[in-house]
C-alpha cells in the first residue's frame, strides 16, 4: 500500500473497489480504492493509507470509528 495514495486494505472486498469512508467523529469523508488485504487486528474493518487518514482527520489518534459505503 502506497502511503501517499488514496487507498485502503479490506479483508474481503475485491481489489479495485472504490469506497467512501466517513470519520464518524467529524463527518469528513474520502473516496479510496481497495488495493490490499487487512487489517489483521480484531475489531478493525479497514486500514487506510496515510494520505487517506490525513484527509479525514485521523492521523493524530491513529484510529477512528468510521462508516463506509461501496461506490463501485
PyMOL Python script that loads the backbone (N, CA, C, O; Angstrom):
from pymol import cmd

cmd.read_pdbstr("""\
ATOM      1  N   UNK A   1       0.856  -1.175   0.000  1.00  0.00           N
ATOM      2  CA  UNK A   1       0.000   0.000   0.000  1.00  0.00           C
ATOM      3  C   UNK A   1       0.897   1.232   0.000  1.00  0.00           C
ATOM      4  O   UNK A   1       1.813   1.351   0.814  1.00  0.00           O
ATOM      5  N   UNK A   2       0.622   2.134  -0.916  1.00  0.00           N
ATOM      6  CA  UNK A   2       1.398   3.363  -1.032  1.00  0.00           C
ATOM      7  C   UNK A   2       0.809   4.415  -0.087  1.00  0.00           C
ATOM      8  O   UNK A   2      -0.360   4.772  -0.227  1.00  0.00           O
ATOM      9  N   UNK A   3       1.595   4.916   0.873  1.00  0.00           N
ATOM     10  CA  UNK A   3       1.051   5.864   1.855  1.00  0.00           C
ATOM     11  C   UNK A   3       0.614   7.202   1.276  1.00  0.00           C
ATOM     12  O   UNK A   3      -0.128   7.936   1.929  1.00  0.00           O
ATOM     13  N   UNK A   4       1.049   7.533   0.081  1.00  0.00           N
ATOM     14  CA  UNK A   4       0.682   8.835  -0.496  1.00  0.00           C
ATOM     15  C   UNK A   4      -0.536   8.751  -1.423  1.00  0.00           C
ATOM     16  O   UNK A   4      -0.983   9.775  -1.940  1.00  0.00           O
ATOM     17  N   UNK A   5      -1.069   7.565  -1.637  1.00  0.00           N
ATOM     18  CA  UNK A   5      -2.242   7.370  -2.492  1.00  0.00           C
ATOM     19  C   UNK A   5      -3.497   7.225  -1.638  1.00  0.00           C
ATOM     20  O   UNK A   5      -3.414   6.940  -0.443  1.00  0.00           O
ATOM     21  N   UNK A   6      -4.654   7.421  -2.255  1.00  0.00           N
ATOM     22  CA  UNK A   6      -5.939   7.262  -1.562  1.00  0.00           C
ATOM     23  C   UNK A   6      -6.362   5.801  -1.671  1.00  0.00           C
ATOM     24  O   UNK A   6      -7.173   5.437  -2.522  1.00  0.00           O
ATOM     25  N   UNK A   7      -5.793   4.967  -0.790  1.00  0.00           N
ATOM     26  CA  UNK A   7      -6.035   3.528  -0.856  1.00  0.00           C
ATOM     27  C   UNK A   7      -6.400   2.988   0.517  1.00  0.00           C
ATOM     28  O   UNK A   7      -6.268   3.666   1.536  1.00  0.00           O
ATOM     29  N   UNK A   8      -6.870   1.725   0.507  1.00  0.00           N
ATOM     30  CA  UNK A   8      -7.266   1.071   1.750  1.00  0.00           C
ATOM     31  C   UNK A   8      -7.061  -0.431   1.635  1.00  0.00           C
ATOM     32  O   UNK A   8      -6.955  -0.985   0.541  1.00  0.00           O
ATOM     33  N   UNK A   9      -7.008  -1.071   2.792  1.00  0.00           N
ATOM     34  CA  UNK A   9      -6.972  -2.524   2.872  1.00  0.00           C
ATOM     35  C   UNK A   9      -8.290  -2.981   3.481  1.00  0.00           C
ATOM     36  O   UNK A   9      -8.800  -2.371   4.421  1.00  0.00           O
ATOM     37  N   UNK A  10      -8.834  -4.066   2.932  1.00  0.00           N
ATOM     38  CA  UNK A  10     -10.068  -4.660   3.440  1.00  0.00           C
ATOM     39  C   UNK A  10      -9.934  -6.164   3.311  1.00  0.00           C
ATOM     40  O   UNK A  10      -9.283  -6.650   2.385  1.00  0.00           O
ATOM     41  N   UNK A  11     -10.538  -6.906   4.224  1.00  0.00           N
ATOM     42  CA  UNK A  11     -10.378  -8.356   4.228  1.00  0.00           C
ATOM     43  C   UNK A  11     -11.035  -9.061   3.054  1.00  0.00           C
ATOM     44  O   UNK A  11     -10.517 -10.074   2.584  1.00  0.00           O
ATOM     45  N   UNK A  12     -12.168  -8.554   2.565  1.00  0.00           N
ATOM     46  CA  UNK A  12     -12.897  -9.333   1.562  1.00  0.00           C
ATOM     47  C   UNK A  12     -13.350  -8.572   0.316  1.00  0.00           C
ATOM     48  O   UNK A  12     -13.696  -9.206  -0.680  1.00  0.00           O
ATOM     49  N   UNK A  13     -13.359  -7.253   0.334  1.00  0.00           N
ATOM     50  CA  UNK A  13     -13.785  -6.519  -0.862  1.00  0.00           C
ATOM     51  C   UNK A  13     -12.791  -6.741  -1.995  1.00  0.00           C
ATOM     52  O   UNK A  13     -11.588  -6.863  -1.763  1.00  0.00           O
ATOM     53  N   UNK A  14     -13.301  -6.791  -3.219  1.00  0.00           N
ATOM     54  CA  UNK A  14     -12.447  -7.005  -4.380  1.00  0.00           C
ATOM     55  C   UNK A  14     -11.463  -5.861  -4.547  1.00  0.00           C
ATOM     56  O   UNK A  14     -11.785  -4.705  -4.274  1.00  0.00           O
ATOM     57  N   UNK A  15     -10.252  -6.198  -5.003  1.00  0.00           N
ATOM     58  CA  UNK A  15      -9.282  -5.162  -5.323  1.00  0.00           C
ATOM     59  C   UNK A  15      -9.869  -4.263  -6.398  1.00  0.00           C
ATOM     60  O   UNK A  15     -10.507  -4.739  -7.337  1.00  0.00           O
ATOM     61  N   UNK A  16      -9.651  -2.974  -6.257  1.00  0.00           N
ATOM     62  CA  UNK A  16     -10.185  -2.007  -7.211  1.00  0.00           C
ATOM     63  C   UNK A  16     -11.517  -1.412  -6.793  1.00  0.00           C
ATOM     64  O   UNK A  16     -11.959  -0.422  -7.376  1.00  0.00           O
ATOM     65  N   UNK A  17     -12.169  -1.999  -5.788  1.00  0.00           N
ATOM     66  CA  UNK A  17     -13.442  -1.460  -5.298  1.00  0.00           C
ATOM     67  C   UNK A  17     -13.214  -0.078  -4.713  1.00  0.00           C
ATOM     68  O   UNK A  17     -12.283   0.132  -3.936  1.00  0.00           O
ATOM     69  N   UNK A  18     -14.069   0.864  -5.091  1.00  0.00           N
ATOM     70  CA  UNK A  18     -13.976   2.214  -4.527  1.00  0.00           C
ATOM     71  C   UNK A  18     -15.010   2.333  -3.416  1.00  0.00           C
ATOM     72  O   UNK A  18     -16.169   1.950  -3.574  1.00  0.00           O
ATOM     73  N   UNK A  19     -14.563   2.872  -2.294  1.00  0.00           N
ATOM     74  CA  UNK A  19     -15.450   3.047  -1.151  1.00  0.00           C
ATOM     75  C   UNK A  19     -15.302   4.464  -0.597  1.00  0.00           C
ATOM     76  O   UNK A  19     -14.224   5.057  -0.620  1.00  0.00           O
ATOM     77  N   UNK A  20     -16.410   4.974  -0.106  1.00  0.00           N
ATOM     78  CA  UNK A  20     -16.414   6.282   0.560  1.00  0.00           C
ATOM     79  C   UNK A  20     -16.357   6.008   2.058  1.00  0.00           C
ATOM     80  O   UNK A  20     -17.232   5.346   2.614  1.00  0.00           O
ATOM     81  N   UNK A  21     -15.315   6.525   2.699  1.00  0.00           N
ATOM     82  CA  UNK A  21     -15.100   6.319   4.133  1.00  0.00           C
ATOM     83  C   UNK A  21     -15.346   7.643   4.846  1.00  0.00           C
ATOM     84  O   UNK A  21     -14.787   8.673   4.468  1.00  0.00           O
ATOM     85  N   UNK A  22     -16.185   7.611   5.878  1.00  0.00           N
ATOM     86  CA  UNK A  22     -16.523   8.812   6.631  1.00  0.00           C
ATOM     87  C   UNK A  22     -16.123   8.630   8.089  1.00  0.00           C
ATOM     88  O   UNK A  22     -16.484   7.642   8.728  1.00  0.00           O
ATOM     89  N   UNK A  23     -15.374   9.594   8.601  1.00  0.00           N
ATOM     90  CA  UNK A  23     -14.998   9.619  10.014  1.00  0.00           C
ATOM     91  C   UNK A  23     -16.233  10.040  10.802  1.00  0.00           C
ATOM     92  O   UNK A  23     -16.741  11.145  10.615  1.00  0.00           O
ATOM     93  N   UNK A  24     -16.716   9.170  11.675  1.00  0.00           N
ATOM     94  CA  UNK A  24     -17.945   9.455  12.418  1.00  0.00           C
ATOM     95  C   UNK A  24     -17.762  10.556  13.463  1.00  0.00           C
ATOM     96  O   UNK A  24     -18.743  11.133  13.931  1.00  0.00           O
ATOM     97  N   UNK A  25     -16.526  10.847  13.828  1.00  0.00           N
ATOM     98  CA  UNK A  25     -16.283  11.892  14.836  1.00  0.00           C
ATOM     99  C   UNK A  25     -16.390  13.298  14.270  1.00  0.00           C
ATOM    100  O   UNK A  25     -16.800  14.220  14.976  1.00  0.00           O
ATOM    101  N   UNK A  26     -16.020  13.478  12.983  1.00  0.00           N
ATOM    102  CA  UNK A  26     -16.019  14.838  12.435  1.00  0.00           C
ATOM    103  C   UNK A  26     -16.781  14.983  11.117  1.00  0.00           C
ATOM    104  O   UNK A  26     -16.909  16.096  10.609  1.00  0.00           O
ATOM    105  N   UNK A  27     -17.288  13.888  10.555  1.00  0.00           N
ATOM    106  CA  UNK A  27     -18.078  13.941   9.332  1.00  0.00           C
ATOM    107  C   UNK A  27     -17.272  14.056   8.046  1.00  0.00           C
ATOM    108  O   UNK A  27     -17.857  14.110   6.964  1.00  0.00           O
ATOM    109  N   UNK A  28     -15.945  14.095   8.134  1.00  0.00           N
ATOM    110  CA  UNK A  28     -15.121  14.205   6.926  1.00  0.00           C
ATOM    111  C   UNK A  28     -15.090  12.872   6.196  1.00  0.00           C
ATOM    112  O   UNK A  28     -15.067  11.807   6.812  1.00  0.00           O
ATOM    113  N   UNK A  29     -15.090  12.955   4.846  1.00  0.00           N
ATOM    114  CA  UNK A  29     -15.118  11.755   4.014  1.00  0.00           C
ATOM    115  C   UNK A  29     -14.006  11.770   2.987  1.00  0.00           C
ATOM    116  O   UNK A  29     -13.474  12.823   2.635  1.00  0.00           O
ATOM    117  N   UNK A  30     -13.665  10.580   2.510  1.00  0.00           N
ATOM    118  CA  UNK A  30     -12.678  10.414   1.452  1.00  0.00           C
ATOM    119  C   UNK A  30     -13.065   9.173   0.642  1.00  0.00           C
ATOM    120  O   UNK A  30     -13.607   8.210   1.185  1.00  0.00           O
ATOM    121  N   UNK A  31     -12.782   9.208  -0.661  1.00  0.00           N
ATOM    122  CA  UNK A  31     -13.018   8.036  -1.508  1.00  0.00           C
ATOM    123  C   UNK A  31     -11.671   7.361  -1.713  1.00  0.00           C
ATOM    124  O   UNK A  31     -10.697   7.996  -2.121  1.00  0.00           O
ATOM    125  N   UNK A  32     -11.630   6.062  -1.423  1.00  0.00           N
ATOM    126  CA  UNK A  32     -10.397   5.289  -1.546  1.00  0.00           C
ATOM    127  C   UNK A  32     -10.640   4.053  -2.403  1.00  0.00           C
ATOM    128  O   UNK A  32     -11.779   3.633  -2.609  1.00  0.00           O
ATOM    129  N   UNK A  33      -9.549   3.482  -2.897  1.00  0.00           N
ATOM    130  CA  UNK A  33      -9.597   2.260  -3.693  1.00  0.00           C
ATOM    131  C   UNK A  33      -8.964   1.139  -2.887  1.00  0.00           C
ATOM    132  O   UNK A  33      -7.873   1.308  -2.343  1.00  0.00           O
ATOM    133  N   UNK A  34      -9.635  -0.006  -2.803  1.00  0.00           N
ATOM    134  CA  UNK A  34      -9.096  -1.160  -2.088  1.00  0.00           C
ATOM    135  C   UNK A  34      -7.997  -1.787  -2.939  1.00  0.00           C
ATOM    136  O   UNK A  34      -8.235  -2.170  -4.085  1.00  0.00           O
ATOM    137  N   UNK A  35      -6.795  -1.892  -2.377  1.00  0.00           N
ATOM    138  CA  UNK A  35      -5.693  -2.499  -3.113  1.00  0.00           C
ATOM    139  C   UNK A  35      -4.828  -3.395  -2.241  1.00  0.00           C
ATOM    140  O   UNK A  35      -3.715  -3.754  -2.628  1.00  0.00           O
ATOM    141  N   UNK A  36      -5.340  -3.761  -1.051  1.00  0.00           N
ATOM    142  CA  UNK A  36      -4.554  -4.587  -0.143  1.00  0.00           C
ATOM    143  C   UNK A  36      -5.501  -5.375   0.755  1.00  0.00           C
ATOM    144  O   UNK A  36      -6.689  -5.065   0.836  1.00  0.00           O
ATOM    145  N   UNK A  37      -4.977  -6.384   1.423  1.00  0.00           N
ATOM    146  CA  UNK A  37      -5.755  -7.176   2.385  1.00  0.00           C
ATOM    147  C   UNK A  37      -5.394  -6.751   3.798  1.00  0.00           C
ATOM    148  O   UNK A  37      -4.271  -6.326   4.070  1.00  0.00           O
ATOM    149  N   UNK A  38      -6.347  -6.870   4.672  1.00  0.00           N
ATOM    150  CA  UNK A  38      -6.161  -6.497   6.067  1.00  0.00           C
ATOM    151  C   UNK A  38      -7.395  -5.747   6.509  1.00  0.00           C
ATOM    152  O   UNK A  38      -8.353  -5.685   5.739  1.00  0.00           O
ATOM    153  N   UNK A  39      -7.435  -5.195   7.651  1.00  0.00           N
ATOM    154  CA  UNK A  39      -6.459  -5.269   8.720  1.00  0.00           C
ATOM    155  C   UNK A  39      -6.544  -6.606   9.447  1.00  0.00           C
ATOM    156  O   UNK A  39      -7.540  -7.321   9.339  1.00  0.00           O
ATOM    157  N   UNK A  40      -5.524  -6.924  10.163  1.00  0.00           N
ATOM    158  CA  UNK A  40      -5.470  -8.199  10.878  1.00  0.00           C
ATOM    159  C   UNK A  40      -5.490  -7.990  12.380  1.00  0.00           C
ATOM    160  O   UNK A  40      -4.907  -8.760  13.143  1.00  0.00           O
ATOM    161  N   UNK A  41      -6.176  -6.931  12.785  1.00  0.00           N
ATOM    162  CA  UNK A  41      -6.372  -6.620  14.202  1.00  0.00           C
ATOM    163  C   UNK A  41      -7.862  -6.738  14.494  1.00  0.00           C
ATOM    164  O   UNK A  41      -8.684  -6.120  13.817  1.00  0.00           O
ATOM    165  N   UNK A  42      -8.207  -7.525  15.494  1.00  0.00           N
ATOM    166  CA  UNK A  42      -9.612  -7.768  15.841  1.00  0.00           C
ATOM    167  C   UNK A  42     -10.366  -6.456  16.043  1.00  0.00           C
ATOM    168  O   UNK A  42      -9.880  -5.547  16.716  1.00  0.00           O
ATOM    169  N   UNK A  43     -11.549  -6.369  15.459  1.00  0.00           N
ATOM    170  CA  UNK A  43     -12.406  -5.204  15.627  1.00  0.00           C
ATOM    171  C   UNK A  43     -12.230  -4.123  14.580  1.00  0.00           C
ATOM    172  O   UNK A  43     -13.006  -3.168  14.542  1.00  0.00           O
ATOM    173  N   UNK A  44     -11.226  -4.257  13.730  1.00  0.00           N
ATOM    174  CA  UNK A  44     -10.998  -3.253  12.691  1.00  0.00           C
ATOM    175  C   UNK A  44     -11.446  -3.801  11.344  1.00  0.00           C
ATOM    176  O   UNK A  44     -11.241  -4.975  11.038  1.00  0.00           O
ATOM    177  N   UNK A  45     -12.063  -2.930  10.540  1.00  0.00           N
ATOM    178  CA  UNK A  45     -12.576  -3.378   9.240  1.00  0.00           C
ATOM    179  C   UNK A  45     -11.792  -2.809   8.067  1.00  0.00           C
ATOM    180  O   UNK A  45     -11.821  -3.375   6.975  1.00  0.00           O
ATOM    181  N   UNK A  46     -11.094  -1.700   8.276  1.00  0.00           N
ATOM    182  CA  UNK A  46     -10.333  -1.048   7.207  1.00  0.00           C
ATOM    183  C   UNK A  46      -8.984  -0.576   7.724  1.00  0.00           C
ATOM    184  O   UNK A  46      -8.840  -0.201   8.888  1.00  0.00           O
ATOM    185  N   UNK A  47      -8.005  -0.602   6.841  1.00  0.00           N
ATOM    186  CA  UNK A  47      -6.749   0.104   7.058  1.00  0.00           C
ATOM    187  C   UNK A  47      -6.668   1.148   5.962  1.00  0.00           C
ATOM    188  O   UNK A  47      -6.775   0.813   4.782  1.00  0.00           O
ATOM    189  N   UNK A  48      -6.483   2.397   6.328  1.00  0.00           N
ATOM    190  CA  UNK A  48      -6.365   3.465   5.342  1.00  0.00           C
ATOM    191  C   UNK A  48      -4.909   3.857   5.156  1.00  0.00           C
ATOM    192  O   UNK A  48      -4.106   3.765   6.085  1.00  0.00           O
ATOM    193  N   UNK A  49      -4.577   4.294   3.952  1.00  0.00           N
ATOM    194  CA  UNK A  49      -3.241   4.849   3.715  1.00  0.00           C
ATOM    195  C   UNK A  49      -3.101   6.127   4.537  1.00  0.00           C
ATOM    196  O   UNK A  49      -4.090   6.700   4.993  1.00  0.00           O
ATOM    197  N   UNK A  50      -1.869   6.557   4.714  1.00  0.00           N
ATOM    198  CA  UNK A  50      -1.624   7.770   5.492  1.00  0.00           C
ATOM    199  C   UNK A  50      -2.314   8.980   4.872  1.00  0.00           C
ATOM    200  O   UNK A  50      -2.877   9.804   5.593  1.00  0.00           O
ATOM    201  N   UNK A  51      -2.279   9.097   3.550  1.00  0.00           N
ATOM    202  CA  UNK A  51      -2.910  10.232   2.866  1.00  0.00           C
ATOM    203  C   UNK A  51      -4.419  10.242   3.103  1.00  0.00           C
ATOM    204  O   UNK A  51      -5.003  11.294   3.366  1.00  0.00           O
ATOM    205  N   UNK A  52      -5.047   9.074   3.011  1.00  0.00           N
ATOM    206  CA  UNK A  52      -6.498   8.989   3.227  1.00  0.00           C
ATOM    207  C   UNK A  52      -6.848   9.308   4.677  1.00  0.00           C
ATOM    208  O   UNK A  52      -7.804  10.036   4.947  1.00  0.00           O
ATOM    209  N   UNK A  53      -6.069   8.759   5.607  1.00  0.00           N
ATOM    210  CA  UNK A  53      -6.310   9.015   7.028  1.00  0.00           C
ATOM    211  C   UNK A  53      -6.157  10.500   7.350  1.00  0.00           C
ATOM    212  O   UNK A  53      -6.919  11.054   8.142  1.00  0.00           O
ATOM    213  N   UNK A  54      -5.179  11.126   6.735  1.00  0.00           N
ATOM    214  CA  UNK A  54      -4.952  12.551   6.960  1.00  0.00           C
ATOM    215  C   UNK A  54      -6.133  13.382   6.456  1.00  0.00           C
ATOM    216  O   UNK A  54      -6.520  14.365   7.088  1.00  0.00           O
ATOM    217  N   UNK A  55      -6.697  12.987   5.326  1.00  0.00           N
ATOM    218  CA  UNK A  55      -7.827  13.722   4.751  1.00  0.00           C
ATOM    219  C   UNK A  55      -9.070  13.701   5.629  1.00  0.00           C
ATOM    220  O   UNK A  55      -9.869  14.637   5.586  1.00  0.00           O
ATOM    221  N   UNK A  56      -9.244  12.661   6.415  1.00  0.00           N
ATOM    222  CA  UNK A  56     -10.433  12.610   7.273  1.00  0.00           C
ATOM    223  C   UNK A  56     -10.112  12.880   8.737  1.00  0.00           C
ATOM    224  O   UNK A  56     -10.950  12.660   9.610  1.00  0.00           O
ATOM    225  N   UNK A  57      -8.906  13.352   9.004  1.00  0.00           N
ATOM    226  CA  UNK A  57      -8.559  13.814  10.341  1.00  0.00           C
ATOM    227  C   UNK A  57      -8.337  12.741  11.378  1.00  0.00           C
ATOM    228  O   UNK A  57      -8.736  12.904  12.531  1.00  0.00           O
ATOM    229  N   UNK A  58      -7.700  11.632  10.987  1.00  0.00           N
ATOM    230  CA  UNK A  58      -7.460  10.597  11.995  1.00  0.00           C
ATOM    231  C   UNK A  58      -5.984  10.248  12.164  1.00  0.00           C
ATOM    232  O   UNK A  58      -5.660   9.182  12.686  1.00  0.00           O
ATOM    233  N   UNK A  59      -5.095  11.121  11.735  1.00  0.00           N
ATOM    234  CA  UNK A  59      -3.662  10.869  11.891  1.00  0.00           C
ATOM    235  C   UNK A  59      -3.256  10.914  13.365  1.00  0.00           C
ATOM    236  O   UNK A  59      -2.496  10.060  13.821  1.00  0.00           O
ATOM    237  N   UNK A  60      -3.740  11.869  14.087  1.00  0.00           N
ATOM    238  CA  UNK A  60      -3.350  12.025  15.490  1.00  0.00           C
ATOM    239  C   UNK A  60      -3.744  10.824  16.339  1.00  0.00           C
ATOM    240  O   UNK A  60      -2.943  10.318  17.124  1.00  0.00           O
ATOM    241  N   UNK A  61      -4.977  10.375  16.177  1.00  0.00           N
ATOM    242  CA  UNK A  61      -5.468   9.266  17.001  1.00  0.00           C
ATOM    243  C   UNK A  61      -4.978   7.914  16.498  1.00  0.00           C
ATOM    244  O   UNK A  61      -4.827   6.976  17.280  1.00  0.00           O
ATOM    245  N   UNK A  62      -4.731   7.812  15.197  1.00  0.00           N
ATOM    246  CA  UNK A  62      -4.285   6.543  14.634  1.00  0.00           C
ATOM    247  C   UNK A  62      -5.418   5.594  14.287  1.00  0.00           C
ATOM    248  O   UNK A  62      -5.241   4.669  13.495  1.00  0.00           O
ATOM    249  N   UNK A  63      -6.579   5.823  14.877  1.00  0.00           N
ATOM    250  CA  UNK A  63      -7.762   5.031  14.545  1.00  0.00           C
ATOM    251  C   UNK A  63      -8.994   5.865  14.863  1.00  0.00           C
ATOM    252  O   UNK A  63      -8.942   6.810  15.650  1.00  0.00           O
ATOM    253  N   UNK A  64     -10.089   5.497  14.238  1.00  0.00           N
ATOM    254  CA  UNK A  64     -11.337   6.228  14.462  1.00  0.00           C
ATOM    255  C   UNK A  64     -12.502   5.333  14.081  1.00  0.00           C
ATOM    256  O   UNK A  64     -12.344   4.377  13.321  1.00  0.00           O
ATOM    257  N   UNK A  65     -13.657   5.645  14.610  1.00  0.00           N
ATOM    258  CA  UNK A  65     -14.870   4.964  14.169  1.00  0.00           C
ATOM    259  C   UNK A  65     -15.273   5.575  12.838  1.00  0.00           C
ATOM    260  O   UNK A  65     -15.400   6.792  12.708  1.00  0.00           O
ATOM    261  N   UNK A  66     -15.471   4.717  11.860  1.00  0.00           N
ATOM    262  CA  UNK A  66     -15.840   5.173  10.522  1.00  0.00           C
ATOM    263  C   UNK A  66     -17.031   4.387  10.023  1.00  0.00           C
ATOM    264  O   UNK A  66     -17.346   3.316  10.542  1.00  0.00           O
ATOM    265  N   UNK A  67     -17.682   4.918   9.027  1.00  0.00           N
ATOM    266  CA  UNK A  67     -18.662   4.155   8.277  1.00  0.00           C
ATOM    267  C   UNK A  67     -18.204   4.225   6.830  1.00  0.00           C
ATOM    268  O   UNK A  67     -17.535   5.175   6.424  1.00  0.00           O
ATOM    269  N   UNK A  68     -18.569   3.222   6.065  1.00  0.00           N
ATOM    270  CA  UNK A  68     -18.168   3.233   4.656  1.00  0.00           C
ATOM    271  C   UNK A  68     -19.276   2.705   3.790  1.00  0.00           C
ATOM    272  O   UNK A  68     -20.119   1.922   4.227  1.00  0.00           O
ATOM    273  N   UNK A  69     -19.260   3.153   2.542  1.00  0.00           N
ATOM    274  CA  UNK A  69     -20.225   2.678   1.560  1.00  0.00           C
ATOM    275  C   UNK A  69     -19.482   2.408   0.262  1.00  0.00           C
ATOM    276  O   UNK A  69     -18.561   3.132  -0.117  1.00  0.00           O
ATOM    277  N   UNK A  70     -19.909   1.350  -0.403  1.00  0.00           N
ATOM    278  CA  UNK A  70     -19.290   0.984  -1.675  1.00  0.00           C
ATOM    279  C   UNK A  70     -19.808   1.917  -2.752  1.00  0.00           C
ATOM    280  O   UNK A  70     -21.018   2.078  -2.916  1.00  0.00           O
ATOM    281  N   UNK A  71     -18.886   2.536  -3.490  1.00  0.00           N
ATOM    282  CA  UNK A  71     -19.230   3.434  -4.582  1.00  0.00           C
ATOM    283  C   UNK A  71     -19.402   2.628  -5.862  1.00  0.00           C
ATOM    284  O   UNK A  71     -20.393   2.777  -6.577  1.00  0.00           O
ATOM    285  N   UNK A  72     -18.411   1.763  -6.143  1.00  0.00           N
ATOM    286  CA  UNK A  72     -18.458   0.853  -7.289  1.00  0.00           C
ATOM    287  C   UNK A  72     -17.345  -0.141  -7.210  1.00  0.00           C
ATOM    288  O   UNK A  72     -17.216  -0.994  -8.088  1.00  0.00           O
TER     289      UNK A  72
END
""", "prot")
cmd.dss("prot")
cmd.show_as("cartoon", "prot")
cmd.util.cbc("prot")
cmd.orient("prot")
